[in-house]
């Protein structure tokens, strides 16, 4: 890597791990968590290609299954209903294997979701400074609105959400810094972490 930053640091090593019925060697899936703008979808696609695994974006799967965007579900039914749908999706996708799973920013907050993610999978927290994440998101928000980021200064709102969710994000087995790294470099770091467990 050219950034000089450490590859990653362990956050929740020893938490979760293989659950019953998971005798396979190595992680069943890689689960990416983090705030909007951290690169979960972009990095996830690159990583899946590198590993020869399937890529799954839970927000997009929810949209496909429900026939509505996340924004529309929030607007029509509210956040509690969306979180119920999201939990069902997390349970469904984590029950499969050989996937790189990009999750919604708020999904690790629910304890049941964290337990599903940690059960035999490798959970990676993609961390970035709020200002960096805001810069990445600014251009795409008009095209793809984010309900949790509406009507507020973007960097300020991301900082607030980061504080609220920090303990949940720290459940991850590893924290990978995304500031000053390209998505390809981040994918390289995670691929090395996966291979170390095979």
C-alpha positions as CSV (number, residue, x, y, z in Angstrom):
1,X,0.0,0.0,0.0
2,X,1.2,3.5,-0.7
3,X,-0.6,5.3,2.1
4,X,1.7,4.2,4.9
5,X,-1.4,3.4,7.1
6,X,-1.6,0.1,9.0
7,X,-3.4,-2.6,7.0
8,X,-6.1,-2.9,9.6
9,X,-6.6,-3.4,13.3
10,X,-8.5,-6.1,15.1
11,X,-11.7,-4.8,16.7
12,X,-13.6,-7.8,18.0
13,X,-11.3,-10.7,17.5
14,X,-12.7,-13.7,19.2
15,X,-16.2,-12.4,19.2
16,X,-18.7,-14.5,17.4
17,X,-16.7,-17.0,15.2
18,X,-18.1,-20.3,14.0
19,X,-21.5,-21.2,15.2
20,X,-23.1,-24.6,15.3
21,X,-23.4,-26.2,11.9
22,X,-20.5,-24.2,10.5
23,X,-17.6,-26.7,10.3
24,X,-16.2,-25.1,7.1
25,X,-12.6,-23.8,7.1
26,X,-12.4,-20.1,6.9
27,X,-15.3,-17.5,6.9
28,X,-18.6,-18.4,5.3
29,X,-19.0,-14.8,4.1
30,X,-17.4,-11.4,4.3
31,X,-19.7,-8.9,5.8
32,X,-18.9,-5.2,5.3
33,X,-20.3,-2.7,7.8
34,X,-19.9,1.1,8.1
35,X,-21.5,4.5,7.4
36,X,-22.8,5.6,4.1
37,X,-19.9,6.6,1.9
38,X,-17.5,4.2,3.4
39,X,-17.4,2.2,0.1
40,X,-19.2,-1.0,1.1
41,X,-20.8,-1.5,-2.3
42,X,-17.8,-0.4,-4.4
43,X,-15.3,-2.3,-2.3
44,X,-17.6,-5.3,-2.0
45,X,-17.9,-5.7,-5.8
46,X,-14.1,-5.6,-6.2
47,X,-13.6,-8.0,-3.3
48,X,-16.2,-10.5,-4.6
49,X,-14.6,-10.5,-8.0
50,X,-11.1,-11.1,-6.4
51,X,-12.4,-14.0,-4.3
52,X,-14.6,-15.5,-6.9
53,X,-17.6,-15.1,-4.6
54,X,-21.1,-13.6,-5.1
55,X,-21.7,-9.9,-4.2
56,X,-24.8,-9.1,-2.3
57,X,-26.0,-5.6,-1.3
58,X,-28.7,-5.9,1.3
59,X,-30.4,-2.6,0.5
60,X,-30.6,-3.5,-3.2
61,X,-31.9,-7.0,-2.3
62,X,-34.6,-5.3,-0.1
63,X,-35.5,-3.0,-3.0
64,X,-35.8,-6.0,-5.4
65,X,-37.8,-8.1,-2.9
66,X,-40.2,-5.3,-1.8
67,X,-40.5,-3.6,-5.2
68,X,-39.7,-0.2,-3.5
69,X,-36.6,1.8,-2.8
70,X,-35.3,2.1,0.8
71,X,-36.3,5.8,0.6
72,X,-39.9,4.8,-0.3
73,X,-40.2,2.2,2.4
74,X,-39.0,4.8,5.0
75,X,-41.5,7.4,3.7
76,X,-44.5,5.0,3.6
77,X,-44.0,2.8,6.5
78,X,-41.3,4.4,8.7
79,X,-38.0,3.3,10.0
80,X,-39.2,0.5,12.4
81,X,-40.8,-1.3,9.5
82,X,-37.7,-0.9,7.4
83,X,-35.6,-2.3,10.2
84,X,-37.8,-5.4,10.4
85,X,-37.5,-6.0,6.7
86,X,-33.7,-5.4,7.0
87,X,-33.3,-7.9,9.8
88,X,-35.1,-10.6,7.8
89,X,-32.8,-9.9,4.8
90,X,-29.7,-10.1,7.0
91,X,-30.8,-13.4,8.4
92,X,-31.5,-14.7,4.8
93,X,-28.2,-13.7,3.3
94,X,-26.1,-14.7,6.2
95,X,-27.5,-18.2,6.0
96,X,-25.7,-18.7,2.7
97,X,-21.9,-18.8,2.0
98,X,-19.2,-17.6,-0.4
99,X,-20.6,-14.1,-0.5
100,X,-19.3,-10.6,0.1
101,X,-22.2,-8.8,1.7
102,X,-22.6,-5.0,1.8
103,X,-25.0,-4.0,4.6
104,X,-27.0,-0.8,5.3
105,X,-25.3,1.7,7.5
106,X,-27.6,1.1,10.5
107,X,-27.9,-2.7,10.2
108,X,-25.4,-3.6,12.9
109,X,-27.2,-1.5,15.6
110,X,-29.7,-4.4,16.2
111,X,-28.1,-7.1,18.4
112,X,-29.8,-9.9,16.4
113,X,-28.3,-8.6,13.2
114,X,-24.8,-8.5,14.8
115,X,-25.2,-12.0,16.0
116,X,-26.2,-13.2,12.5
117,X,-23.2,-11.3,11.0
118,X,-20.7,-12.7,13.4
119,X,-21.9,-16.3,13.2
120,X,-19.2,-17.9,11.1
121,X,-18.6,-14.8,8.9
122,X,-15.7,-12.3,8.7
123,X,-17.1,-8.9,9.6
124,X,-15.1,-5.8,8.4
125,X,-15.8,-2.2,9.5
126,X,-14.9,0.2,6.8
127,X,-14.0,3.4,8.7
128,X,-13.6,6.9,7.3
129,X,-13.6,10.5,8.6
130,X,-17.1,12.1,8.3
131,X,-15.7,14.8,6.0
132,X,-14.2,12.2,3.7
133,X,-17.5,10.2,3.6
134,X,-19.5,13.4,3.0
135,X,-17.3,14.3,0.0
136,X,-17.8,10.8,-1.5
137,X,-21.6,11.0,-1.0
138,X,-22.3,14.6,-2.0
139,X,-22.5,14.0,-5.8
140,X,-24.7,10.9,-5.6
141,X,-27.3,12.0,-3.0
142,X,-29.6,13.7,-5.5
143,X,-29.6,10.5,-7.6
144,X,-29.9,8.1,-4.6
145,X,-31.3,9.8,-1.5
146,X,-30.3,8.4,1.9
147,X,-33.2,8.6,4.4
148,X,-30.9,8.8,7.5
149,X,-29.0,11.7,5.9
150,X,-31.8,13.9,4.8
151,X,-32.2,17.6,5.7
152,X,-28.9,18.0,7.6
153,X,-25.4,19.1,7.0
154,X,-23.9,15.9,5.6
155,X,-20.6,15.8,7.5
156,X,-22.3,16.8,10.7
157,X,-25.0,14.1,10.3
158,X,-22.4,11.5,9.5
159,X,-20.4,12.4,12.6
160,X,-23.5,12.1,14.7
161,X,-24.4,8.7,13.3
162,X,-20.9,7.5,13.6
163,X,-20.9,8.4,17.4
164,X,-24.3,6.7,17.8
165,X,-23.3,3.5,16.0
166,X,-19.6,3.3,17.0
167,X,-20.1,0.5,19.6
168,X,-22.1,-1.5,17.1
169,X,-19.4,-1.1,14.4
170,X,-16.7,-2.1,16.8
171,X,-18.2,-5.6,16.9
172,X,-16.3,-6.2,13.7
173,X,-13.3,-8.6,13.6
174,X,-11.3,-6.0,11.8
175,X,-11.4,-2.2,11.2
176,X,-10.0,-1.1,7.8
177,X,-9.3,2.6,7.3
178,X,-10.6,3.9,4.0
179,X,-9.3,7.5,4.1
180,X,-6.4,8.0,1.6
181,X,-7.0,4.6,0.0
182,X,-8.7,3.7,-3.3
183,X,-11.5,1.1,-3.2
184,X,-9.1,-1.3,-4.9
185,X,-6.5,-0.9,-2.2
186,X,-9.2,-1.4,0.5
187,X,-10.3,-4.6,-1.3
188,X,-6.6,-5.8,-1.4
189,X,-6.4,-5.3,2.4
190,X,-9.6,-7.3,3.0
191,X,-8.6,-10.1,0.6
192,X,-5.4,-10.6,2.6
193,X,-7.4,-10.8,5.8
194,X,-9.7,-13.4,4.2
195,X,-6.8,-15.5,2.9
196,X,-5.1,-15.4,6.3
197,X,-8.2,-17.3,7.7
198,X,-8.3,-20.0,4.9
